[in-house]
Structures are given as C-alpha cells and as structure tokens.
Amino acid sequence: MYDENKNTVSRMLLLAPFIFMAHVLEEAPGFVEWANAHIARDITAEDFWRINSFGLFITAAVVAVEWFARSGFSLMIALAWFSFLMLANAILHIVGSLVDEGYVPGVLTAACLYLPYYFWLITQIIKSGRIKNTTLAGAAVLGAIPMLVHGYLILFRGSRLF
C-alpha cells in the first residue's frame, strides 16, 4: 500500500547528508582553533575530518536504513541520530556563541539549516503517524543527551565527552 507520509519522511531524509556537509564546510576553517581555545585536550585538523567523516557515514547509513526499511524502528533511530547531530549540535553552537559573545564556526548553518530542517522533519514524522509521540519524544531526548553533555563540558568545564 502506498503511504505518501511514509515516503515524504524518507525523501526528506535524503537532504540530511547535504545539510551536514554544508555545516562541516562552515566549521572547517576555524572549528579546531575554536575548540582548542575551550578544551584542555587539543584536537587536530585530522581529528576534525575523521570525526566528521564518521558522522557523514552514520548519517548516510541512517538515511539508507530508513529509506529501505521505512519502519517505526528505522524512523526512531533516524530521529535519535538527528536529535544528536542537528538539534543538540545547533544548541551547542548557539549557546557557544552566547557564551563567547561572538561567532562560533558552524553557528550559521546550525541555526539556519539544522534547526529548520530538524523541526520540519519532526512535523513530518508526527504527520506520518509511524511512531507514537511518546516514542518520538523519548528518541529525541535520548539522542540529544550525549551532544548536550559534550557541549556543556566544552563550554563550561574545558573538557569533552568524545
């Protein structure tokens, strides 16, 4: 049976790797320097690219799993990942800009691409009815927690979770 809402969500997810790459390209010129000004354990440009390559791989894998499975479980996994990657990461960038009282590399794409895309995705997931709202909320919170803790550690403790 054809389900337009199910297909809409899957098609929307195809945009995620491109949005992620745009964010990484905004971050790339200055993120390592910014991060090393905040944390005791320095990161290198190689670390930055390795971490973001892994993030792109996970993003593509999550999109592929949802594209082919189109199940409530695959959608829950996608939501948890994008809560980590986009919602919590955007919060980290925006709070970082407030704390630093200036530009944090990646804040523009976080605010202008990540947040609108994430909330558009949430709206479409709710419309699809594929997962219960309580499951949606739980996946979003559980997905976001590691990045929120990581951001807190960077901005307020001078360390990092990963």
DSSP file (Angstrom, degrees, kcal/mol; ACC not computed):
  #  RESIDUE AA STRUCTURE BP1 BP2  ACC     N-H-->O    O-->H-N    N-H-->O    O-->H-N    TCO  KAPPA ALPHA  PHI   PSI    X-CA   Y-CA   Z-CA
    1    1 A M              0   0    0      0, 0.0     2,-0.4     0, 0.0     0, 0.0   0.000 360.0 360.0 360.0 134.4    0.0    0.0    0.0
    2    2 A Y        -     0   0    0      4,-0.0     2,-0.5     1,-0.0     0, 0.0  -0.613 360.0-172.6 -78.6 128.9    1.3    3.4   -0.9
    3    3 A D     >  -     0   0    0     -2,-0.4     4,-2.1     1,-0.1     5,-0.2  -0.916   9.7-166.9-126.9 103.6    1.7    5.8    2.0
    4    4 A E  H  > S+     0   0    0     -2,-0.5     4,-2.6     1,-0.2     5,-0.2   0.871  88.7  53.2 -59.7 -40.7    2.6    9.4    1.0
    5    5 A N  H  > S+     0   0    0      2,-0.2     4,-2.0     1,-0.2    -1,-0.2   0.904 108.6  50.0 -63.2 -40.5    3.5   10.4    4.5
    6    6 A K  H  > S+     0   0    0      1,-0.2     4,-1.8     2,-0.2    -1,-0.2   0.921 114.2  45.0 -61.8 -44.0    6.0    7.5    4.9
    7    7 A N  H  X S+     0   0    0     -4,-2.1     4,-2.6     2,-0.2    -2,-0.2   0.844 108.1  57.6 -70.3 -34.5    7.5    8.4    1.6
    8    8 A T  H  X S+     0   0    0     -4,-2.6     4,-2.6     2,-0.2    -1,-0.2   0.935 107.7  46.9 -60.8 -47.0    7.7   12.1    2.4
    9    9 A V  H  X S+     0   0    0     -4,-2.0     4,-1.9     2,-0.2    -2,-0.2   0.938 112.9  49.1 -61.5 -46.9    9.8   11.4    5.5
   10   10 A S  H  X S+     0   0    0     -4,-1.8     4,-0.7     1,-0.2    -1,-0.2   0.910 112.7  47.5 -60.5 -42.8   12.1    9.1    3.6
   11   11 A R  H >< S+     0   0    0     -4,-2.6     3,-1.0     1,-0.2     4,-0.4   0.899 108.7  55.0 -65.3 -39.8   12.6   11.6    0.8
   12   12 A M  H >< S+     0   0    0     -4,-2.6     3,-1.7     1,-0.3     4,-0.4   0.875 100.3  60.4 -60.0 -37.4   13.2   14.4    3.3
   13   13 A L  H >< S+     0   0    0     -4,-1.9     3,-1.1     1,-0.3    -1,-0.3   0.741  87.7  73.2 -65.6 -22.0   16.0   12.4    4.9
   14   14 A L  T << S+     0   0    0     -3,-1.0     4,-0.4    -4,-0.7    -1,-0.3   0.749  92.3  57.6 -63.3 -21.7   17.8   12.4    1.6
   15   15 A L  T X> S+     0   0    0     -3,-1.7     4,-2.1    -4,-0.4     3,-0.6   0.746  85.5  83.0 -76.4 -24.0   18.6   16.1    2.3
   16   16 A A  H <> S+     0   0    0     -3,-1.1     4,-2.8    -4,-0.4     5,-0.2   0.867  85.9  51.0 -56.2 -47.1   20.4   15.3    5.6
   17   17 A P  H 3> S+     0   0    0      0, 0.0     4,-2.4     0, 0.0    -1,-0.2   0.885 112.3  48.6 -60.0 -35.2   23.8   14.4    4.3
   18   18 A F  H <> S+     0   0    0     -3,-0.6     4,-2.1    -4,-0.4    -2,-0.2   0.886 111.6  48.3 -71.0 -38.9   24.0   17.6    2.2
   19   19 A I  H  X S+     0   0    0     -4,-2.1     4,-2.0     2,-0.2    -1,-0.2   0.912 112.0  50.5 -65.3 -42.4   22.9   19.8    5.1
   20   20 A F  H  X S+     0   0    0     -4,-2.8     4,-2.5    -5,-0.2    -2,-0.2   0.929 109.9  49.9 -60.3 -45.8   25.5   18.0    7.3
   21   21 A M  H  X S+     0   0    0     -4,-2.4     4,-2.4     1,-0.2    -1,-0.2   0.885 108.1  53.1 -63.2 -38.1   28.2   18.7    4.7
   22   22 A A  H  X S+     0   0    0     -4,-2.1     4,-1.7     2,-0.2    -1,-0.2   0.910 110.1  48.8 -61.7 -40.8   27.3   22.3    4.5
   23   23 A H  H  X S+     0   0    0     -4,-2.0     4,-2.4     2,-0.2    -2,-0.2   0.931 110.8  49.3 -64.2 -46.0   27.7   22.6    8.2
   24   24 A V  H  X S+     0   0    0     -4,-2.5     4,-2.8     1,-0.2    -2,-0.2   0.895 108.9  53.1 -61.9 -40.1   31.1   20.9    8.2
   25   25 A L  H  < S+     0   0    0     -4,-2.4    -1,-0.2     1,-0.2    -2,-0.2   0.849 109.8  48.2 -66.2 -32.8   32.3   23.2    5.4
   26   26 A E  H  < S+     0   0    0     -4,-1.7     4,-0.3    -5,-0.2    80,-0.2   0.905 116.5  43.9 -70.3 -39.5   31.3   26.2    7.5
   27   27 A E  H >X S+     0   0    0     -4,-2.4     4,-2.5    78,-0.2     3,-1.7   0.873  95.4  80.5 -68.9 -37.9   33.0   24.8   10.6
   28   28 A A  T 3< S+     0   0    0     -4,-2.8     4,-0.4     1,-0.3    -1,-0.2   0.772  84.8  54.2 -48.9 -45.7   36.2   23.6    8.8
   29   29 A P  T 34 S+     0   0    0      0, 0.0    -1,-0.3     0, 0.0    -2,-0.1   0.797 130.1   6.4 -65.2 -25.2   38.2   26.8    8.6
   30   30 A G  T <> S+     0   0    0     -3,-1.7     4,-2.3    -4,-0.3    -2,-0.2   0.486  96.7  95.8-136.9  -1.6   38.0   27.7   12.3
   31   31 A F  H  X S+     0   0    0     -4,-2.5     4,-3.3     1,-0.2     5,-0.3   0.904  85.9  52.6 -66.4 -41.3   36.5   25.0   14.4
   32   32 A V  H  > S+     0   0    0     -4,-0.4     4,-2.6     1,-0.2    11,-0.3   0.934 112.7  45.6 -59.8 -45.9   39.7   23.3   15.5
   33   33 A E  H  > S+     0   0    0      2,-0.2     4,-1.1     1,-0.2    -1,-0.2   0.919 114.9  48.0 -62.6 -43.8   41.1   26.6   16.7
   34   34 A W  H >< S+     0   0    0     -4,-2.3     3,-0.5     1,-0.2     4,-0.5   0.941 113.4  47.0 -61.9 -48.0   37.8   27.5   18.5
   35   35 A A  H >X S+     0   0    0     -4,-3.3     3,-1.7     1,-0.2     4,-1.6   0.913 109.6  52.9 -61.9 -43.9   37.6   24.1   20.2
   36   36 A N  H 3< S+     0   0    0     -4,-2.6    -1,-0.2     1,-0.3    -2,-0.2   0.725 101.8  60.0 -68.2 -20.0   41.2   24.1   21.3
   37   37 A A  T << S+     0   0    0     -4,-1.1    -1,-0.3    -3,-0.5    -2,-0.2   0.646 114.1  38.0 -75.5 -14.6   40.6   27.5   22.9
   38   38 A H  T <4 S+     0   0    0     -3,-1.7     2,-0.3    -4,-0.5    -2,-0.2   0.653 110.6  58.0-109.5 -21.4   38.0   25.8   25.1
   39   39 A I     <  -     0   0    0     -4,-1.6   120,-0.2     1,-0.1     4,-0.1  -0.837  62.8-142.1-120.5 152.3   39.3   22.4   25.9
   40   40 A A  S    S+     0   0    0    118,-2.3     2,-0.9    -2,-0.3   119,-0.1   0.873  92.7  66.1 -75.3 -38.8   42.4   21.1   27.6
   41   41 A R  S    S-     0   0    0    117,-0.3    -1,-0.1     1,-0.0    -2,-0.0  -0.756  88.7-138.0 -89.4 105.4   42.8   18.1   25.3
   42   42 A D        -     0   0    0     -2,-0.9     2,-0.3    -6,-0.1    -2,-0.1  -0.204  10.9-149.4 -62.7 149.7   43.6   19.5   21.9
   43   43 A I        -     0   0    0    -11,-0.3     2,-0.2    -4,-0.1    -7,-0.1  -0.862  11.3-140.8-112.7 156.5   42.1   18.2   18.7
   44   44 A T     >  -     0   0    0     -2,-0.3     4,-2.3     1,-0.1     5,-0.1  -0.619  28.3-106.1-108.8 169.8   43.8   18.3   15.4
   45   45 A A  H  > S+     0   0    0      1,-0.2     4,-2.4    -2,-0.2     5,-0.2   0.874 124.0  55.3 -61.5 -36.4   42.5   19.0   11.9
   46   46 A E  H  > S+     0   0    0      2,-0.2     4,-2.6     1,-0.2    -1,-0.2   0.907 106.3  50.5 -63.1 -41.2   42.8   15.3   11.2
   47   47 A D  H  > S+     0   0    0      2,-0.2     4,-2.9     1,-0.2     5,-0.3   0.933 109.5  51.8 -59.6 -45.8   40.6   14.6   14.3
   48   48 A F  H  X S+     0   0    0     -4,-2.3     4,-2.3     1,-0.2    -2,-0.2   0.936 113.9  42.0 -56.5 -49.8   38.1   17.1   12.9
   49   49 A W  H  X S+     0   0    0     -4,-2.4     4,-2.2     2,-0.2    -1,-0.2   0.865 114.6  51.0 -70.3 -35.9   37.9   15.4    9.5
   50   50 A R  H  X S+     0   0    0     -4,-2.6     4,-2.2    -5,-0.2    -2,-0.2   0.941 112.7  45.9 -65.0 -46.9   37.9   11.9   10.9
   51   51 A I  H  X S+     0   0    0     -4,-2.9     4,-2.2     1,-0.2    -2,-0.2   0.922 116.0  45.4 -61.6 -45.5   35.0   12.7   13.3
   52   52 A N  H  X S+     0   0    0     -4,-2.3     4,-2.2    -5,-0.3    -1,-0.2   0.822 110.1  53.7 -72.6 -30.4   33.0   14.4   10.6
   53   53 A S  H  X S+     0   0    0     -4,-2.2     4,-2.4     2,-0.2    -1,-0.2   0.914 110.7  47.6 -65.0 -42.1   33.7   11.7    8.0
   54   54 A F  H  X S+     0   0    0     -4,-2.2     4,-2.6     2,-0.2    -2,-0.2   0.906 110.7  52.1 -63.6 -41.4   32.4    9.2   10.6
   55   55 A G  H  X S+     0   0    0     -4,-2.2     4,-2.4     2,-0.2    -2,-0.2   0.887 109.7  48.8 -61.2 -40.1   29.4   11.5   11.2
   56   56 A L  H  X S+     0   0    0     -4,-2.2     4,-2.7     2,-0.2    -2,-0.2   0.901 110.3  51.6 -66.9 -40.5   28.7   11.6    7.4
   57   57 A F  H  X S+     0   0    0     -4,-2.4     4,-2.5     2,-0.2    -2,-0.2   0.936 111.9  46.1 -60.5 -46.8   28.9    7.8    7.2
   58   58 A I  H  X S+     0   0    0     -4,-2.6     4,-2.9     2,-0.2     5,-0.2   0.920 112.0  51.9 -62.8 -42.8   26.4    7.4   10.1
   59   59 A T  H  X S+     0   0    0     -4,-2.4     4,-2.3     1,-0.2    -2,-0.2   0.935 111.9  45.5 -58.5 -47.9   24.1   10.0    8.5
   60   60 A A  H  X S+     0   0    0     -4,-2.7     4,-2.5     1,-0.2    -1,-0.2   0.891 113.7  50.1 -63.4 -39.5   24.2    8.2    5.2
   61   61 A A  H  X S+     0   0    0     -4,-2.5     4,-2.7     2,-0.2    -2,-0.2   0.917 110.8  48.5 -66.0 -43.1   23.6    4.8    6.9
   62   62 A V  H  X S+     0   0    0     -4,-2.9     4,-2.3     2,-0.2    -2,-0.2   0.911 113.1  48.1 -62.9 -42.8   20.7    6.1    8.9
   63   63 A V  H  X S+     0   0    0     -4,-2.3     4,-2.7    -5,-0.2    -2,-0.2   0.923 112.8  48.7 -63.5 -44.3   19.1    7.6    5.8
   64   64 A A  H  X S+     0   0    0     -4,-2.5     4,-2.4     2,-0.2     5,-0.3   0.918 110.4  50.3 -63.7 -44.0   19.7    4.3    3.9
   65   65 A V  H  X>S+     0   0    0     -4,-2.7     4,-2.9     1,-0.2     5,-0.5   0.932 114.4  44.3 -60.8 -45.6   18.2    2.2    6.6
   66   66 A E  H  X5S+     0   0    0     -4,-2.3     4,-1.6     1,-0.2    -1,-0.2   0.904 111.2  54.8 -65.4 -39.9   15.1    4.4    6.8
   67   67 A W  H  <5S+     0   0    0     -4,-2.7    -2,-0.2    -5,-0.2    -1,-0.2   0.905 119.6  31.4 -60.3 -42.4   14.8    4.5    3.0
   68   68 A F  H  <5S+     0   0    0     -4,-2.4    -2,-0.2    -5,-0.2    -1,-0.2   0.828 128.6  35.9 -88.6 -32.6   14.8    0.7    2.7
   69   69 A A  H  <5S-     0   0    0     -4,-2.9    -3,-0.2    -5,-0.3    -2,-0.2   0.907  70.3-174.2 -86.9 -45.5   13.0   -0.3    5.9
   70   70 A R     << +     0   0    0     -4,-1.6     2,-0.2    -5,-0.5    -4,-0.1   0.904  37.3 139.4  46.0  49.4   10.5    2.5    6.4
   71   71 A S  S  > S-     0   0    0      1,-0.1     4,-1.9   -65,-0.0    -1,-0.2  -0.679  70.8-108.1-112.8 168.6    9.6    1.1    9.7
   72   72 A G  H  > S+     0   0    0     -2,-0.2     4,-2.1     2,-0.2     5,-0.1   0.888 120.7  51.6 -61.3 -38.7    8.8    2.7   13.0
   73   73 A F  H  > S+     0   0    0      2,-0.2     4,-2.3     1,-0.2    -1,-0.2   0.927 108.7  48.6 -66.4 -45.3   12.1    1.4   14.4
   74   74 A S  H  > S+     0   0    0      1,-0.2     4,-2.1     2,-0.2    -1,-0.2   0.873 112.8  49.4 -63.4 -35.1   14.2    2.8   11.5
   75   75 A L  H  X S+     0   0    0     -4,-1.9     4,-2.6     2,-0.2    -1,-0.2   0.880 108.7  52.2 -70.0 -38.1   12.4    6.2   11.9
   76   76 A M  H  X S+     0   0    0     -4,-2.1     4,-2.4     2,-0.2    -2,-0.2   0.905 110.1  48.8 -63.6 -41.4   13.1    6.2   15.7
   77   77 A I  H  X S+     0   0    0     -4,-2.3     4,-2.5     2,-0.2    -2,-0.2   0.923 111.8  49.4 -63.6 -44.4   16.8    5.5   15.0
   78   78 A A  H  X S+     0   0    0     -4,-2.1     4,-2.7     1,-0.2     5,-0.2   0.921 111.3  49.4 -60.7 -44.2   16.9    8.4   12.4
   79   79 A L  H  X S+     0   0    0     -4,-2.6     4,-1.9     2,-0.2    -2,-0.2   0.918 110.5  49.5 -62.9 -43.5   15.2   10.7   14.9
   80   80 A A  H  X S+     0   0    0     -4,-2.4     4,-1.7     2,-0.2    -1,-0.2   0.929 112.7  48.2 -61.0 -44.7   17.6    9.9   17.7
   81   81 A W  H  X S+     0   0    0     -4,-2.5     4,-3.4     1,-0.2     5,-0.2   0.928 113.2  46.0 -62.8 -45.6   20.6   10.4   15.3
   82   82 A F  H  X>S+     0   0    0     -4,-2.7     4,-2.0     1,-0.2     5,-1.8   0.753 107.4  57.9 -73.9 -21.5   19.3   13.8   14.0
   83   83 A S  I  <>S+     0   0    0     -4,-1.9     5,-2.9    -5,-0.2     6,-0.2   0.875 115.1  38.5 -68.0 -37.6   18.5   14.9   17.6
   84   84 A F  I  <>S+     0   0    0     -4,-1.7     5,-0.8     3,-0.2    -2,-0.2   0.959 124.2  38.1 -70.6 -55.7   22.1   14.3   18.4
   85   85 A L  I  <5S+     0   0    0     -4,-3.4    -3,-0.2     3,-0.1    -2,-0.2   0.861 133.6  14.1 -70.8 -39.8   23.6   15.6   15.1
   86   86 A M  I  X5S+     0   0    0     -4,-2.0     4,-2.2    -5,-0.2    -3,-0.2   0.876 126.5  40.4-107.5 -54.2   21.3   18.6   14.4
   87   87 A L  I  ><S+     0   0    0     -5,-1.8     4,-2.2     2,-0.2    -3,-0.2   0.983 123.9  35.0 -64.9 -58.0   19.2   19.6   17.4
   88   88 A A  I  ><S+     0   0    0     -5,-2.9     4,-2.4     1,-0.2    -1,-0.2   0.874 118.3  52.9 -67.0 -36.3   21.8   19.2   20.1
   89   89 A N  H  ><S+     0   0    0     -5,-0.8     4,-2.3    -6,-0.2    -1,-0.2   0.896 108.7  50.4 -65.6 -39.2   24.7   20.4   17.9
   90   90 A A  H  X S+     0   0    0     -4,-2.2     4,-2.7     2,-0.2     5,-0.2   0.916 109.4  51.0 -63.5 -42.0   22.7   23.5   17.0
   91   91 A I  H  X S+     0   0    0     -4,-2.2     4,-3.0     1,-0.2     5,-0.3   0.929 109.0  52.1 -60.2 -44.4   22.1   24.2   20.7
   92   92 A L  H  X S+     0   0    0     -4,-2.4     4,-2.4     1,-0.2    -2,-0.2   0.925 112.2  45.3 -56.5 -47.0   25.8   23.8   21.3
   93   93 A H  H  X S+     0   0    0     -4,-2.3     4,-2.1     2,-0.2    -2,-0.2   0.915 115.3  45.8 -66.1 -43.1   26.7   26.3   18.6
   94   94 A I  H  X S+     0   0    0     -4,-2.7     4,-1.8     2,-0.2    -2,-0.2   0.937 115.7  45.0 -67.8 -46.4   24.1   28.9   19.6
   95   95 A V  H  X S+     0   0    0     -4,-3.0     4,-3.0    -5,-0.2     5,-0.2   0.899 111.3  55.4 -63.3 -39.4   25.0   28.6   23.3
   96   96 A G  H  X S+     0   0    0     -4,-2.4     4,-2.8    -5,-0.3    -1,-0.2   0.896 106.3  50.4 -59.2 -40.4   28.7   28.8   22.4
   97   97 A S  H  X>S+     0   0    0     -4,-2.1     5,-1.6     2,-0.2     4,-0.9   0.875 112.4  47.2 -65.2 -37.0   28.1   32.0   20.5
   98   98 A L  H  <5S+     0   0    0     -4,-1.8    -2,-0.2     3,-0.2    -1,-0.2   0.924 114.2  46.2 -69.2 -44.1   26.3   33.5   23.5
   99   99 A V  H  <5S+     0   0    0     -4,-3.0    -2,-0.2     1,-0.2    -3,-0.2   0.925 120.5  38.7 -63.6 -45.2   29.0   32.3   26.0
  100  100 A D  H  <5S-     0   0    0     -4,-2.8    -1,-0.2    -5,-0.2    -2,-0.2   0.607 101.7-134.5 -80.2 -12.1   31.8   33.6   23.7
  101  101 A E  T  <5S+     0   0    0     -4,-0.9     2,-0.3     1,-0.2    -3,-0.2   0.904  76.1  57.1  55.5  43.5   29.8   36.7   22.7
  102  102 A G  S   <S-     0   0    0     -5,-1.6    -1,-0.2    -6,-0.2    -2,-0.2  -0.967  97.0 -37.2-175.2-172.3   30.8   36.1   19.1
  103  103 A Y        -     0   0    0     -2,-0.3   -10,-0.0    -3,-0.1     0, 0.0  -0.448  40.4-164.1 -71.3 131.5   30.9   33.8   16.1
  104  104 A V    >   -     0   0    0     -2,-0.2     3,-2.6   -11,-0.1     4,-0.3  -0.980  37.5-103.4-110.7 126.4   31.4   30.1   16.7
  105  105 A P  T 3  S+     0   0    0      0, 0.0   -78,-0.2     0, 0.0   -79,-0.1  -0.266 109.0  22.7 -52.9 122.9   32.3   28.2   13.5
  106  106 A G  T 3> S+     0   0    0    -80,-0.2     4,-2.1   -81,-0.0     5,-0.2   0.273  86.4 114.1 104.5  -8.7   29.2   26.4   12.3
  107  107 A V  H <> S+     0   0    0     -3,-2.6     4,-2.4     1,-0.2     5,-0.3   0.839  72.9  54.8 -67.6 -32.0   26.6   28.6   14.1
  108  108 A L  H  > S+     0   0    0     -4,-0.3     4,-2.9     2,-0.2     5,-0.3   0.952 113.8  38.8 -68.3 -47.9   25.1   29.9   10.9
  109  109 A T  H  >>S+     0   0    0      2,-0.2     5,-2.6     1,-0.2     4,-2.0   0.840 114.9  55.8 -70.9 -31.0   24.3   26.5    9.3
  110  110 A A  I  <>S+     0   0    0     -4,-2.1     5,-1.9     3,-0.2    -2,-0.2   0.938 118.0  33.3 -62.9 -45.9   23.3   25.2   12.8
  111  111 A A  I  <5S+     0   0    0     -4,-2.4    -2,-0.2     3,-0.2    -1,-0.2   0.877 128.3  36.2 -78.2 -38.6   20.8   28.0   13.2
  112  112 A C  I  <5S+     0   0    0     -4,-2.9    -3,-0.2    -5,-0.3    -2,-0.2   0.700 134.4  15.8 -94.2 -20.1   19.7   28.4    9.6
  113  113 A L  I  X5S+     0   0    0     -4,-2.0     4,-2.2    -5,-0.3     5,-0.3   0.741 122.7  48.6-116.1 -53.0   19.8   24.8    8.3
  114  114 A Y  I  ><S+     0   0    0     -5,-2.6     4,-2.9     1,-0.2     5,-0.2   0.949 114.5  42.9 -59.0 -53.4   19.9   22.3   11.2
  115  115 A L  H  ><S+     0   0    0     -5,-1.9     4,-2.5     2,-0.2     5,-0.3   0.944 116.6  44.3 -65.6 -49.4   17.1   23.8   13.3
  116  116 A P  H  > S+     0   0    0      0, 0.0     4,-2.2     0, 0.0    -1,-0.2   0.935 117.4  46.8 -60.1 -43.0   14.6   24.4   10.5
  117  117 A Y  H  X S+     0   0    0     -4,-2.2     4,-2.7     2,-0.2    -2,-0.2   0.935 112.2  50.2 -62.6 -46.0   15.3   21.1    8.9
  118  118 A Y  H  X S+     0   0    0     -4,-2.9     4,-2.5    -5,-0.3    -1,-0.2   0.929 113.9  43.4 -60.1 -47.1   15.0   19.2   12.2
  119  119 A F  H  X S+     0   0    0     -4,-2.5     4,-2.1     2,-0.2    -1,-0.2   0.829 112.8  52.8 -72.2 -30.4   11.7   20.8   13.1
  120  120 A W  H  X S+     0   0    0     -4,-2.2     4,-2.1    -5,-0.3    -1,-0.2   0.915 110.9  48.4 -64.3 -43.4   10.4   20.3    9.6
  121  121 A L  H  X S+     0   0    0     -4,-2.7     4,-2.5     2,-0.2    -2,-0.2   0.923 109.7  51.2 -62.2 -46.2   11.4   16.6    9.9
  122  122 A I  H  X S+     0   0    0     -4,-2.5     4,-2.5     1,-0.2     5,-0.2   0.920 109.1  51.7 -57.8 -44.5    9.7   16.3   13.3
  123  123 A T  H  X S+     0   0    0     -4,-2.1     4,-2.3     1,-0.2    -1,-0.2   0.918 111.6  46.0 -59.2 -44.3    6.5   17.8   11.9
  124  124 A Q  H  X S+     0   0    0     -4,-2.1     4,-1.9     2,-0.2    -1,-0.2   0.860 110.4  53.4 -68.7 -35.1    6.5   15.3    9.0
  125  125 A I  H  X>S+     0   0    0     -4,-2.5     4,-1.0     2,-0.2     5,-0.7   0.923 110.0  47.9 -64.2 -43.6    7.2   12.4   11.4
  126  126 A I  H ><5S+     0   0    0     -4,-2.5     3,-0.8     1,-0.2    -2,-0.2   0.932 111.7  50.3 -61.8 -45.8    4.2   13.3   13.6
  127  127 A K  H 3<5S+     0   0    0     -4,-2.3    -1,-0.2     1,-0.2    -2,-0.2   0.838 104.2  59.2 -61.4 -32.9    2.0   13.6   10.5
  128  128 A S  H 3<5S-     0   0    0     -4,-1.9    -1,-0.2  -123,-0.2    -2,-0.2   0.788  91.0-149.5 -69.1 -26.0    3.2   10.2    9.3
  129  129 A G  T <<5 +     0   0    0     -4,-1.0    -3,-0.1    -3,-0.8    -2,-0.1   0.663  55.2 130.4  66.9  15.5    1.9    8.6   12.5
  130  130 A R  S   <S+     0   0    0     -5,-0.7     2,-0.3     1,-0.1    -4,-0.1   0.759  70.7  27.5 -76.4 -24.9    4.6    5.9   12.2
  131  131 A I  S    S-     0   0    0     -6,-0.4    -2,-0.2   -56,-0.1    -1,-0.1  -0.986  90.4-104.7-134.9 149.5    5.7    6.3   15.8
  132  132 A K     >  -     0   0    0     -2,-0.3     4,-2.7     1,-0.1     5,-0.2  -0.325  30.6-117.6 -67.7 152.2    3.9    7.4   18.9
  133  133 A N  H  > S+     0   0    0      1,-0.2     4,-2.6     2,-0.2     5,-0.2   0.847 116.1  54.1 -60.8 -34.5    4.6   10.9   20.2
  134  134 A T  H  > S+     0   0    0      2,-0.2     4,-2.4     1,-0.2    -1,-0.2   0.899 110.2  46.6 -67.0 -38.9    5.9    9.5   23.4
  135  135 A T  H  > S+     0   0    0      2,-0.2     4,-2.8     1,-0.2     5,-0.2   0.909 111.6  52.4 -66.0 -42.2    8.4    7.3   21.5
  136  136 A L  H  X S+     0   0    0     -4,-2.7     4,-2.3     2,-0.2    -2,-0.2   0.935 111.6  45.6 -57.3 -48.9    9.3   10.3   19.4
  137  137 A A  H  X S+     0   0    0     -4,-2.6     4,-2.6     1,-0.2     5,-0.2   0.912 113.1  49.9 -63.4 -43.3   10.0   12.4   22.5
  138  138 A G  H  X S+     0   0    0     -4,-2.4     4,-2.7     1,-0.2     5,-0.3   0.921 111.8  47.3 -62.8 -44.4   12.0    9.6   24.1
  139  139 A A  H  X S+     0   0    0     -4,-2.8     4,-2.4     1,-0.2    -1,-0.2   0.903 112.7  50.3 -63.4 -41.3   14.1    9.1   21.0
  140  140 A A  H  X S+     0   0    0     -4,-2.3     4,-2.0    -5,-0.2    -2,-0.2   0.929 113.9  43.7 -63.5 -46.0   14.7   12.8   20.6
  141  141 A V  H  X S+     0   0    0     -4,-2.6     4,-1.9     2,-0.2    -2,-0.2   0.947 115.7  46.9 -66.0 -48.5   15.8   13.2   24.3
  142  142 A L  H  < S+     0   0    0     -4,-2.7    -1,-0.2     1,-0.2    -2,-0.2   0.876 114.0  48.9 -63.2 -37.0   18.0   10.1   24.3
  143  143 A G  H  < S+     0   0    0     -4,-2.4     4,-0.5    -5,-0.3    -1,-0.2   0.888 113.3  46.2 -67.9 -38.3   19.6   11.1   21.1
  144  144 A A  H  X S+     0   0    0     -4,-2.0     4,-2.4    -5,-0.2     3,-0.4   0.787  92.6  80.2 -76.7 -28.2   20.3   14.6   22.1
  145  145 A I  H  X S+     0   0    0     -4,-1.9     4,-2.7     1,-0.2     5,-0.3   0.881  89.0  51.0 -53.5 -50.0   21.8   13.9   25.6
  146  146 A P  H  > S+     0   0    0      0, 0.0     4,-2.4     0, 0.0    -1,-0.2   0.914 114.5  43.6 -58.2 -41.4   25.3   12.9   24.5
  147  147 A M  H  > S+     0   0    0     -4,-0.5     4,-3.0    -3,-0.4    -2,-0.2   0.878 113.1  52.1 -70.7 -35.9   25.9   16.0   22.4
  148  148 A L  H  X S+     0   0    0     -4,-2.4     4,-2.3     2,-0.2    -1,-0.2   0.914 112.3  45.4 -65.3 -41.4   24.3   18.2   25.1
  149  149 A V  H  X S+     0   0    0     -4,-2.7     4,-2.6    -5,-0.2    -2,-0.2   0.928 113.4  50.7 -65.0 -44.7   26.6   16.8   27.7
  150  150 A H  H  X S+     0   0    0     -4,-2.4     4,-2.3    -5,-0.3    -2,-0.2   0.929 111.5  47.6 -57.7 -47.7   29.6   17.1   25.3
  151  151 A G  H  X S+     0   0    0     -4,-3.0     4,-2.8     2,-0.2     5,-0.3   0.902 110.6  51.4 -61.9 -42.5   28.7   20.8   24.7
  152  152 A Y  H  X>S+     0   0    0     -4,-2.3     4,-2.8     1,-0.2     5,-0.6   0.937 110.2  49.6 -59.1 -46.8   28.3   21.5   28.4
  153  153 A L  I  X>S+     0   0    0     -4,-2.6     6,-2.0     3,-0.2     4,-1.4   0.906 114.0  45.4 -60.9 -42.3   31.7   20.0   29.0
  154  154 A I  I  X5S+     0   0    0     -4,-2.3     4,-0.6     4,-0.2    -2,-0.2   0.959 120.9  36.7 -64.8 -50.9   33.4   22.1   26.3
  155  155 A L  I  <5S+     0   0    0     -4,-2.8    -2,-0.2    -5,-0.2    -3,-0.2   0.819 133.2  20.0 -76.4 -31.7   31.7   25.4   27.1
  156  156 A F  I  <5S+     0   0    0     -4,-2.8    -3,-0.2    -5,-0.3    -1,-0.2   0.570 131.0  33.1-119.2 -11.2   31.7   25.2   30.9
  157  157 A R  I  <<S-     0   0    0     -4,-1.4    -3,-0.2    -5,-0.6    -4,-0.1   0.495  91.3-124.3-124.5  -8.7   34.2   22.7   32.0
  158  158 A G  S  <<S+     0   0    0     -5,-0.8  -118,-2.3    -4,-0.6  -117,-0.3   0.768  80.0  88.2  69.7  25.7   37.0   22.9   29.4
  159  159 A S        -     0   0    0     -6,-2.0     2,-0.3  -120,-0.2    -1,-0.3  -0.674  64.6-131.2-135.2-168.9   36.9   19.2   28.6
  160  160 A R        -     0   0    0     -2,-0.2   -10,-0.1     1,-0.1    -9,-0.1  -0.993  13.6-139.6-151.0 156.9   35.0   16.9   26.3
  161  161 A L              0   0    0     -2,-0.3    -1,-0.1   -15,-0.1   -14,-0.1   0.855 360.0 360.0 -82.6 -39.7   33.0   13.7   26.3
  162  162 A F              0   0    0    -12,-0.0    -1,-0.0     0, 0.0    -2,-0.0   0.307 360.0 360.0-142.7 360.0   34.4   12.4   23.0
